[in-house]
Amino acid sequence: MSTWMVVTSVWVMFAVCVVLFVRGASPHVHRSDDAPDKGRRARNGVSRAKS
């Protein structure tokens, strides 16, 4: 293999890893602030009476 092929292959592998890392680190669900957060109340054990 030529030197340029090795260098190009390493850069392509690095770019693929960066793209996969960034996609994995991004949140998959975007919640709006006015949506009720039912999971947080259940995890903290906090329950509010409905009025």
C-alpha positions as CSV (number, residue, x, y, z in Angstrom):
1,M,0.0,0.0,0.0
2,S,1.2,3.5,-0.7
3,T,1.7,6.0,2.1
4,W,-1.1,8.2,0.9
5,M,-3.5,5.3,1.0
6,V,-2.6,4.6,4.6
7,V,-2.9,8.2,5.6
8,T,-6.3,8.5,3.9
9,S,-7.5,5.3,5.5
10,V,-6.5,6.6,9.0
11,W,-8.3,9.9,8.4
12,V,-11.4,8.2,7.2
13,M,-11.5,5.9,10.2
14,F,-11.1,8.9,12.5
15,A,-13.9,10.8,10.8
16,V,-16.2,7.9,11.1
17,C,-15.5,7.5,14.8
18,V,-16.1,11.2,15.4
19,V,-19.4,11.1,13.6
20,L,-20.6,8.1,15.5
21,F,-19.4,9.6,18.8
22,V,-21.2,12.9,18.2
23,R,-24.4,11.1,17.1
24,G,-24.3,8.9,20.2
25,A,-23.7,11.8,22.5
26,S,-26.6,13.8,21.1
27,P,-30.0,13.6,22.9
28,H,-32.5,11.5,21.0
29,V,-35.7,13.0,22.5
30,H,-36.2,16.7,22.6
31,R,-38.8,17.7,25.2
32,S,-40.4,21.1,25.4
33,D,-40.4,22.9,28.8
34,D,-44.2,23.0,29.0
35,A,-44.6,19.2,28.7
36,P,-45.1,17.5,32.1
37,D,-42.1,15.6,33.3
38,K,-43.7,12.5,34.7
39,G,-40.4,10.5,35.0
40,R,-38.7,13.0,37.3
41,R,-41.5,13.0,39.8
42,A,-41.7,9.2,39.8
43,R,-37.9,8.9,40.3
44,N,-37.7,11.4,43.1
45,G,-40.7,9.9,44.9
46,V,-42.5,13.3,44.8
47,S,-46.2,13.2,44.1
48,R,-48.5,16.2,43.8
49,A,-52.2,16.1,44.5
50,K,-54.2,17.3,41.5
51,S,-56.3,20.3,42.2
